Amino acid sequence: MNRFLPKILVLISLTILSLPLMAQEYTPLDISEGSTWSHTECGFKPNWGAVYKFKIFGDTLIHNETYKKLYFQAKRGAGICSTCNFTFNRDSSTLFAFIRQSIPKRKVYFICPSISDKEWLGYDFDISSIGQTVTGFSLILTVDPEGPAAGIYVYQMIVDAIDSICVNGEYVRRYYYGPGNGGNIYHLAEYWVEGIGSTHGLMVQGFGGPDWNHSLYCFHNKDGSVYYDYDAILDCIDNTSLTCEEGYDCSPYTSIDPGNSESAINIYPNPAKDKIFIESKSPSGTLTLTLFNMMGQKSLTKTIRWASELEPVNIGELPPGFYYLTLEAEGFFSGCKIIKE
């Protein structure tokens, strides 16, 4: 056997699985003036609740690189907080971090001066396939009367699934990292959404626990509400009429909920022996389903209805092992790993 053949097959596999993703343009993180990330924090079922807000005001030059200034403000209360909502006030906020991005490299960097003058890799969106390892970090954030304090924990995460969601009329990619990802037992399930950041919060990725968690409930820019997750404020904040910012009403009917987006697809069982089922909350239409084995070879192709009913796919004749499953339609791509027993 040609000794170069295994390497060639691996290269073909990576190329095939990357084609649908490369067809969709990268959406840079929105760090324009006034962009605001609002997230809640719940603790210990909960003995307290809080609202944190990060907002872009101005820029500065550090080591010959231009960084945006990221300001921080928070409000905290006992129990399910009924007084946590507030309008961001720059005069009473704290200059918390500096942020920049390299669009060609698809990477976002932070400097947190309260920790050190080191630059941290905050997001690596240079992702081409499921199973790829990327670097993430968790900002361990506490708020006390003297102001915010933080520590950073860096770890490796593995991309579990990739799909697209519609944000303000345009499809953007999002990347899913499941519970316990990268061997971090404190990692809670999250999405990274291009243009927005983590669904845990801009700087609070992947960290939490059964009785402690962060959730991004709103992102808005100069044009108004872009993202809203109504469920993120439940069981944490009593005021369910929370808005993104003064004058911008975050309506769950006009914004994006990552758990119920129009591209939400559930595939089960996994692992599976004979059949898998496709469940979609999306409009009717057709999807092209393709299974690739670990050598990148196409094992199965099927056209299925894109509707709410369950769609069985027979995999009984396939050899046991790991497979990559992709689902494609116009303006849409989703993929995940499945195990055939």
Sequence and secondary structure as in RCSB ss.txt:
>XXXX:A:sequence
MNRFLPKILVLISLTILSLPLMAQEYTPLDISEGSTWSHTECGFKPNWGAVYKFKIFGDTLIHNETYKKLYFQAK
RGAGICSTCNFTFNRDSSTLFAFIRQSIPKRKVYFICPSISDKEWLGYDFDISSIGQTVTGFSLILTVDPEGPAA
GIYVYQMIVDAIDSICVNGEYVRRYYYGPGNGGNIYHLAEYWVEGIGSTHGLMVQGFGGPDWNHSLYCFHNKDGS
VYYDYDAILDCIDNTSLTCEEGYDCSPYTSIDPGNSESAINIYPNPAKDKIFIESKSPSGTLTLTLFNMMGQKSL
TKTIRWASELEPVNIGELPPGFYYLTLEAEGFFSGCKIIKE
>XXXX:A:secstr
  TTHHHHHHHHHHHHHHHHHHTS        TT EEEEEEEETTTTEEEEEEEEEEEEEEETTEEEEEEEEEEE
EEESSBSS      GGGSEEEEEEEEETTTTEEEEE TTT S EEEEEE    STT EEEEEEEEEEEETTEEEE
EEEEEEEE  EEEEEEETTEEEEEEEE TTGGG TT   EEEETTTEETT TTB S  BTTEEEEEEEEEETTEE
EEE GGGGTTTBS TT  SBTTB   TTTS  GGG TT EEEE SSBSSEEEEEE S S EEEEEEEETTS EEE
EEEEE SSS EEEE TTS SEEEEEEEEETTEEEEEEEEE 
